[in-house]
Amino acid sequence: MIFNDKAAIITGAGQGIGFEICKLLADNGAKILLNDIDESLANLAAETIQKETGGICIALAGDSSDLVFINKMVDTAVGQFGRLDIVIANAGITLYGDFLTYSPEAFFRVMQVNLGGTFFLAQAAAKVMKEQSSGGALLRHRTPGTQKSGCLQHE
Ligand SMILES: NC(=O)c1ccc[n+]([C@@H]2O[C@H](COP(=O)([O-])OP(=O)(O)OC[C@H]3O[C@@H](n4cnc5c(N)ncnc54)[C@H](O)[C@@H]3O)[C@@H](O)[C@H]2O)c1
């Protein structure tokens, strides 16, 4: 299994793409910290993955763009798994609205979750990966063709 002994955090993974990524990683031996802002979704998703893959998947519900919670996710992963190798900032939101009346609150919430949550999770995780002195991957995926995929690599 290609991710044996690897530990991963995936945000916004209670359903959809993040959930499928968790399942794939768990199927291939990774230990997973599965995050979602919706606690019941997170718990159900982690339970399902454990049952279906026989792997280790723990749920941690919370807002992946909250700076205090970001550190909690990283500390929990390191505390439970002893290391951190893979971080996927999958949580993302779209708040639709009319351009002329779009509110600053909606605009800054989208920036906070999609940009801030990605940047500060990558930063917190990179510190751990640097300490470990082994490679790690920090990923943020985007729609192909509309924006370049984000990938920060630490050797
Ligand atoms: N589905 C697509 O076609 C598509 C295309 C391109 C990019 N994306 C991006 O991929 C990611 C996942 O897409 P999806 O379709 O699986 O989304 P989804 O809406 O099915 O799932 C996203 C999950 O993120 C959770 N979430 C939202 N805000 C959160 C927060 N602040 N903290 C933690 N969890 C939070 C939601 O509760 C939800 O369970 C998103 O970032 C989305 O923008 C999706």
The ligand as an SDF file (V2000), in Angstrom:
LIG
                    3D

 44 48  0  0  0  0  0  0  0  0999 V2000
  -17.7750   19.7000   -7.3150 N   0  0  0  0  0  0  0  0  0  0  0  0
  -17.1300   20.3450   -8.2710 C   0  0  0  0  0  0  0  0  0  0  0  0
  -17.4700   20.3000   -9.4610 O   0  0  0  0  0  0  0  0  0  0  0  0
  -15.9140   21.1590   -7.9510 C   0  0  0  0  0  0  0  0  0  0  0  0
  -15.2040   21.7140   -8.9970 C   0  0  0  0  0  0  0  0  0  0  0  0
  -14.0530   22.4290   -8.7050 C   0  0  0  0  0  0  0  0  0  0  0  0
  -13.6500   22.6330   -7.4260 C   0  0  0  0  0  0  0  0  0  0  0  0
  -14.3700   22.1270   -6.4180 N   0  0  0  0  0  0  0  0  0  0  0  0
  -13.8650   22.3760   -5.0700 C   0  0  0  0  0  0  0  0  0  0  0  0
  -13.6130   21.1260   -4.4460 O   0  0  0  0  0  0  0  0  0  0  0  0
  -13.9180   21.2040   -3.0680 C   0  0  0  0  0  0  0  0  0  0  0  0
  -14.9190   20.1140   -2.7070 C   0  0  0  0  0  0  0  0  0  0  0  0
  -16.0130   20.1900   -3.5870 O   0  0  0  0  0  0  0  0  0  0  0  0
  -17.3120   19.2980   -3.3580 P   0  0  0  0  0  0  0  0  0  0  0  0
  -18.1270   19.4170   -4.5910 O   0  0  0  0  0  0  0  0  0  0  0  0
  -16.9080   17.9600   -2.8780 O   0  0  0  0  0  0  0  0  0  0  0  0
  -18.0230   20.1420   -2.1990 O   0  0  0  0  0  0  0  0  0  0  0  0
  -19.2150   19.7160   -1.2120 P   0  0  0  0  0  0  0  0  0  0  0  0
  -19.9900   20.9700   -1.0090 O   0  0  0  0  0  0  0  0  0  0  0  0
  -19.8850   18.4700   -1.6550 O   0  0  0  0  0  0  0  0  0  0  0  0
  -18.4140   19.3650    0.1310 O   0  0  0  0  0  0  0  0  0  0  0  0
  -17.6770   20.3560    0.7930 C   0  0  0  0  0  0  0  0  0  0  0  0
  -17.7050   20.0770    2.2710 C   0  0  0  0  0  0  0  0  0  0  0  0
  -16.9590   21.1070    2.9010 O   0  0  0  0  0  0  0  0  0  0  0  0
  -17.5810   21.4120    4.1110 C   0  0  0  0  0  0  0  0  0  0  0  0
  -17.1880   22.7610    4.5300 N   0  0  0  0  0  0  0  0  0  0  0  0
  -17.6270   23.9470    4.0450 C   0  0  0  0  0  0  0  0  0  0  0  0
  -17.0190   24.9520    4.6870 N   0  0  0  0  0  0  0  0  0  0  0  0
  -16.1810   24.3860    5.5730 C   0  0  0  0  0  0  0  0  0  0  0  0
  -15.2970   24.9080    6.5370 C   0  0  0  0  0  0  0  0  0  0  0  0
  -15.1510   26.2290    6.7130 N   0  0  0  0  0  0  0  0  0  0  0  0
  -14.5800   24.0470    7.3060 N   0  0  0  0  0  0  0  0  0  0  0  0
  -14.7350   22.7050    7.1490 C   0  0  0  0  0  0  0  0  0  0  0  0
  -15.5610   22.1590    6.2640 N   0  0  0  0  0  0  0  0  0  0  0  0
  -16.2870   22.9890    5.4810 C   0  0  0  0  0  0  0  0  0  0  0  0
  -19.0690   21.2780    3.8490 C   0  0  0  0  0  0  0  0  0  0  0  0
  -19.7960   21.0590    5.0520 O   0  0  0  0  0  0  0  0  0  0  0  0
  -19.1010   20.0880    2.8970 C   0  0  0  0  0  0  0  0  0  0  0  0
  -19.3290   18.8730    3.5810 O   0  0  0  0  0  0  0  0  0  0  0  0
  -14.4540   22.6080   -2.8230 C   0  0  0  0  0  0  0  0  0  0  0  0
  -13.3830   23.4030   -2.3670 O   0  0  0  0  0  0  0  0  0  0  0  0
  -14.9080   23.0580   -4.1960 C   0  0  0  0  0  0  0  0  0  0  0  0
  -14.8390   24.4510   -4.3350 O   0  0  0  0  0  0  0  0  0  0  0  0
  -15.4790   21.3840   -6.6430 C   0  0  0  0  0  0  0  0  0  0  0  0
  1  2  1  0
  2  3  2  0
  2  4  1  0
  4  5  1  0
  4 44  2  0
  5  6  2  0
  6  7  1  0
  7  8  2  0
  8  9  1  0
  8 44  1  0
  9 10  1  0
  9 42  1  0
 10 11  1  0
 11 12  1  0
 11 40  1  0
 12 13  1  0
 13 14  1  0
 14 15  2  0
 14 16  1  0
 14 17  1  0
 17 18  1  0
 18 19  2  0
 18 20  1  0
 18 21  1  0
 21 22  1  0
 22 23  1  0
 23 24  1  0
 23 38  1  0
 24 25  1  0
 25 26  1  0
 25 36  1  0
 26 27  1  0
 26 35  1  0
 27 28  2  0
 28 29  1  0
 29 30  1  0
 29 35  2  0
 30 31  1  0
 30 32  2  0
 32 33  1  0
 33 34  2  0
 34 35  1  0
 36 37  1  0
 36 38  1  0
 38 39  1  0
 40 41  1  0
 40 42  1  0
 42 43  1  0
M  CHG  2   8   1  16  -1
M  END
$$$$
